[in-house]
Each structure stands twice: as structure tokens, then as C-alpha cells.
């Protein structure tokens, strides 16, 4: 493996979240009931004609602008002719020579390193239906998916590992959700990819022959499929065999690939211009309008959180996981709250609680109570642990009670007079003389043990900073 380099290009199919299908009016909706969202146009009944979906085009433009693609001013649709039971028309409406987006790049993080891949093009097309071969003695066909608006994003062969492909798909999934062009749900098939895999000796300028792994529907499976296929190709080459251009299928049960059909020549799809759809002209004004709709991308949101509000870097990834979380964080930080404590509260407590209770963040705790929580932490009048473990659950459960009432009821406020701590410290140190000796002989990790014993005695009344300072002063004085 060390003497070879893996070369990967991806063809990613992104299902769009438009209300209707690409060229017909029925609902564009994932539906578990087969053949529920179909029409005469989808079924290609005689006399029916397609009509282009303007939102299909708008979402293609938005994705292209996010990746600095060139947007073609004039767009044509083409017919891609092939025959399969789940393709009722006998052809697919797509784009061939003149695609809506050309060029562009996508930058993402993979294993802590920034990676940039080039885009060859993005084109608009419709999806086929779905055939099932394992539910009956017959093949079953569901046309719900037929006509779903797709974007196919084709990369250059710039990936060098299955992990890079995995991380790219995770980043792309986040981007399409930020842009609201797709729900990005790979489990429901909203993002699927074909992985073109080849290997070549290290340092060789020539690409090896590629095999295409079709219809991989998860980033995890993409990584496994690529790694298995690369290893298999290297073993064949090392054994003196020749790699032929082949379409492969991935078996998620055992993590292997197997041949579907050889591709000794390219398929002859007999592309020709779609006669029932006129060319589409994209104006500079439309481009500007759509560009202004791109409010945030993960990288721009991360930069805002980091440079303007100085949010700790280890929280950035969680706070940019979705545009909703990121915008909520910005709404809190813009009110002048302590950035570190605000980020801690969101990442360590509120986001997990929101996920657990299936609640949106802005409905979990009212903003004014969040302000009071942060101010309470900043004041040191209650320990952060007691606020997180006791106060916040109580605020969510008792919505009609004030923060002040709940802190009083829970007894989590520290006492203003901390003189009582001296007597408790003295008692604990007398109870554990051996531990005191060990500490003074260099086992300083025992400090946490002493603090725990003292907190058992005083509960939440002690100011932890005062306690820590007093305890260390006594322990280090003898």
C-alpha cells in the first residue's frame, strides 16, 4: 500500500428540497408509501409535457456561487437516453455539454489539515425511480423518487484517501443544509455518490484505470468502499493482473465491492437537446439576488464567532454544526454576554438538552434567564457545577419561577462570609494526616481529594476560589 497512491473523484447526487418535482407539479417529498407522489408527467403518459422548476435552477445557482463556480448565462436541457424499468420515459432530462456551473473549489478540513478539491461542473437533472429486488419474488418499482430535482456535483480526481472523501461528504452535507438547498439526509438518499477509484505507483504522473463504485449512500460507506477497492486494485496489480474499467457495487453488509458490469467502452446515451424545454437565460440581476441570499456558510460563521467574539476554538465545530445553532449563538453573544461562559453553556449543557428533548434552542430557556445564568456564573455567587447540574434543569422544569427563586430554593448560593471555611479545612486536614504528609511530599494531585472532603461538609456555601486559596495556603505553609 505504501508504494501506491489512491486517486479518487466523486460524482455526488444532491436531492433538492423544492416543493414540487423537477418537471412536474406533484409533491417532492420523501414518502415511505410507494407510488404515492406520481403524476401523468412522471409516468410519461402520451401527450404530457415537462415544465422546468425555477427553484431547481435557483438552488443550483446558490450552490455554485457558494463554491465560486462560473454560472453559465444560457442553459439547455438534454435527453440522456437509456432504458430501465424505473425510468418511465426511457430517457432522463439532464444537462450534458452546457452545464449550469463550471469550475470552482471546495475547501474542507480532513484530519486537522485543510484540503481543497476542484469542481469539474455541477449540472441539473431529474432522478429515476427506485427498484427493489429483495422484497418479493418479483422486482418492485416505486416511482415516488422519479422526477425529483437533482444537482450532480462532479469533482476532479483530487482525493487521495477514503477519509478525505468521508470528510468532504460531511462538509458538503453541512453546506447544503446551510444554503437550504437540500435536507442533506444521506439515510433517506438525499445525498448519494459514485466513487471513481484508481491507484498508481507513488510519483507516477499517469492515472491508473478507474473503477466506479455506484450509489454509495453514506459517508461511512464511501470511506469503507474506497479503502477496500484501492486495496483490491493494488493486490491485483501486484499479482500482475490488469485493471479494467468496471462498474462496481458496494455491499454494506460485509464492506466489499463486486463487479456489476465491465465498461470496455463508454455508454452511448445518445444525448440530444430536450425539444420540449426552451433555453433558460440567467441574468446578472438574478445572480446578485441569489448571492445576497447566502447569509452564512460554516467557514464564515466560524470566523465571526472566533474573531469578533473570541469563542474558544474547541467549541467552534459544535457551534457551526448547523446554521440554526450558529445563528442562535450569535444572537446571545451580540448581547454582550461573557463569550467563554456563553459558549460553554451552549456546548456543554443547552445543545445536549435540546437534542435530548427534541426542542429548538430558543424554546429551551428564555433569553433573559440565560443572561441571569451567565451573570450568576460571572459573579461567583454559585458554583458552575451546581448551576449546570441543579439550576438549569430546575429552570427548564419550573418555567413560571424566577431564577432568583430557584437559586434560593435549591440553596446553591455561596455565603458572603467565608470565615467558616477555616474551621472545616482544619478538621479535614486533622482527619487525614497521612494524606497531608503525602501532599507535602510532592503528591499535589491530592488537592482535589481535600476539596471534595471539604465540600461534603459545607455544600454549596463555599466560594471555591476562596476555598482553594485558603487550603493551598495551609498545605504549603508547613
Secondary structure as the mmCIF struct_conf table of DSSP 4:
data_model
#
loop_
_struct_conf.conf_type_id
_struct_conf.id
_struct_conf.beg_label_comp_id
_struct_conf.beg_label_asym_id
_struct_conf.beg_label_seq_id
_struct_conf.end_label_comp_id
_struct_conf.end_label_asym_id
_struct_conf.end_label_seq_id
TURN_TY1_P TURN_TY1_P1 UNK A 2 UNK A 3
STRN STRN1 UNK A 4 UNK A 15
BEND BEND1 UNK A 19 UNK A 19
STRN STRN2 UNK A 20 UNK A 20
BEND BEND2 UNK A 22 UNK A 24
BEND BEND3 UNK A 26 UNK A 26
STRN STRN3 UNK A 27 UNK A 27
BEND BEND4 UNK A 32 UNK A 33
TURN_TY1_P TURN_TY1_P2 UNK A 34 UNK A 35
BEND BEND5 UNK A 37 UNK A 37
TURN_TY1_P TURN_TY1_P3 UNK A 40 UNK A 44
TURN_TY1_P TURN_TY1_P4 UNK A 46 UNK A 47
HELX_RH_AL_P HELX_RH_AL_P1 UNK A 54 UNK A 66
TURN_TY1_P TURN_TY1_P5 UNK A 67 UNK A 68
HELX_LH_PP_P HELX_LH_PP_P1 UNK A 69 UNK A 69
STRN STRN4 UNK A 70 UNK A 71
HELX_LH_PP_P HELX_LH_PP_P2 UNK A 72 UNK A 72
BEND BEND6 UNK A 73 UNK A 73
STRN STRN5 UNK A 74 UNK A 75
STRN STRN6 UNK A 78 UNK A 81
TURN_TY1_P TURN_TY1_P6 UNK A 85 UNK A 86
TURN_TY1_P TURN_TY1_P7 UNK A 88 UNK A 89
BEND BEND7 UNK A 90 UNK A 90
STRN STRN7 UNK A 91 UNK A 94
BEND BEND8 UNK A 97 UNK A 98
BEND BEND9 UNK A 100 UNK A 100
STRN STRN8 UNK A 101 UNK A 102
STRN STRN9 UNK A 105 UNK A 110
TURN_TY1_P TURN_TY1_P8 UNK A 111 UNK A 112
STRN STRN10 UNK A 113 UNK A 126
STRN STRN11 UNK A 130 UNK A 132
BEND BEND10 UNK A 133 UNK A 138
STRN STRN12 UNK A 140 UNK A 142
TURN_TY1_P TURN_TY1_P9 UNK A 144 UNK A 147
STRN STRN13 UNK A 149 UNK A 155
BEND BEND11 UNK A 157 UNK A 157
STRN STRN14 UNK A 159 UNK A 159
BEND BEND12 UNK A 161 UNK A 161
HELX_RH_AL_P HELX_RH_AL_P2 UNK A 162 UNK A 179
TURN_TY1_P TURN_TY1_P10 UNK A 180 UNK A 180
BEND BEND13 UNK A 181 UNK A 181
HELX_RH_3T_P HELX_RH_3T_P1 UNK A 186 UNK A 188
TURN_TY1_P TURN_TY1_P11 UNK A 189 UNK A 189
BEND BEND14 UNK A 190 UNK A 190
STRN STRN15 UNK A 191 UNK A 201
TURN_TY1_P TURN_TY1_P12 UNK A 202 UNK A 203
BEND BEND15 UNK A 205 UNK A 206
HELX_LH_PP_P HELX_LH_PP_P3 UNK A 207 UNK A 210
STRN STRN16 UNK A 211 UNK A 216
HELX_RH_AL_P HELX_RH_AL_P3 UNK A 219 UNK A 238
TURN_TY1_P TURN_TY1_P13 UNK A 239 UNK A 240
HELX_LH_PP_P HELX_LH_PP_P4 UNK A 241 UNK A 243
STRN STRN17 UNK A 246 UNK A 251
TURN_TY1_P TURN_TY1_P14 UNK A 252 UNK A 255
STRN STRN18 UNK A 256 UNK A 262
BEND BEND16 UNK A 264 UNK A 265
STRN STRN19 UNK A 272 UNK A 273
TURN_TY1_P TURN_TY1_P15 UNK A 275 UNK A 276
BEND BEND17 UNK A 277 UNK A 277
STRN STRN20 UNK A 280 UNK A 281
HELX_RH_AL_P HELX_RH_AL_P4 UNK A 284 UNK A 292
TURN_TY1_P TURN_TY1_P16 UNK A 293 UNK A 293
HELX_RH_AL_P HELX_RH_AL_P5 UNK A 298 UNK A 303
HELX_RH_PI_P HELX_RH_PI_P1 UNK A 304 UNK A 308
TURN_TY1_P TURN_TY1_P17 UNK A 309 UNK A 309
HELX_RH_AL_P HELX_RH_AL_P6 UNK A 313 UNK A 319
TURN_TY1_P TURN_TY1_P18 UNK A 320 UNK A 320
BEND BEND18 UNK A 321 UNK A 322
HELX_RH_AL_P HELX_RH_AL_P7 UNK A 323 UNK A 333
TURN_TY1_P TURN_TY1_P19 UNK A 334 UNK A 336
HELX_RH_AL_P HELX_RH_AL_P8 UNK A 339 UNK A 344
HELX_RH_PI_P HELX_RH_PI_P2 UNK A 345 UNK A 350
HELX_RH_AL_P HELX_RH_AL_P9 UNK A 351 UNK A 357
TURN_TY1_P TURN_TY1_P20 UNK A 358 UNK A 358
HELX_RH_AL_P HELX_RH_AL_P10 UNK A 361 UNK A 364
BEND BEND19 UNK A 365 UNK A 365
HELX_RH_AL_P HELX_RH_AL_P11 UNK A 367 UNK A 379
TURN_TY1_P TURN_TY1_P21 UNK A 380 UNK A 380
BEND BEND20 UNK A 381 UNK A 381
STRN STRN21 UNK A 382 UNK A 382
HELX_RH_AL_P HELX_RH_AL_P12 UNK A 384 UNK A 386
HELX_RH_PI_P HELX_RH_PI_P3 UNK A 387 UNK A 391
HELX_RH_AL_P HELX_RH_AL_P13 UNK A 392 UNK A 397
TURN_TY1_P TURN_TY1_P22 UNK A 399 UNK A 400
BEND BEND21 UNK A 401 UNK A 401
HELX_RH_AL_P HELX_RH_AL_P14 UNK A 403 UNK A 410
TURN_TY1_P TURN_TY1_P23 UNK A 411 UNK A 411
STRN STRN22 UNK A 413 UNK A 413
HELX_LH_PP_P HELX_LH_PP_P5 UNK A 414 UNK A 415
BEND BEND22 UNK A 416 UNK A 416
TURN_TY1_P TURN_TY1_P24 UNK A 419 UNK A 419
HELX_RH_AL_P HELX_RH_AL_P15 UNK A 420 UNK A 431
TURN_TY1_P TURN_TY1_P25 UNK A 432 UNK A 432
HELX_RH_AL_P HELX_RH_AL_P16 UNK A 433 UNK A 440
TURN_TY1_P TURN_TY1_P26 UNK A 441 UNK A 442
HELX_RH_3T_P HELX_RH_3T_P2 UNK A 444 UNK A 446
HELX_RH_AL_P HELX_RH_AL_P17 UNK A 447 UNK A 458
TURN_TY1_P TURN_TY1_P27 UNK A 459 UNK A 460
BEND BEND23 UNK A 462 UNK A 462
HELX_RH_AL_P HELX_RH_AL_P18 UNK A 464 UNK A 475
TURN_TY1_P TURN_TY1_P28 UNK A 476 UNK A 476
#
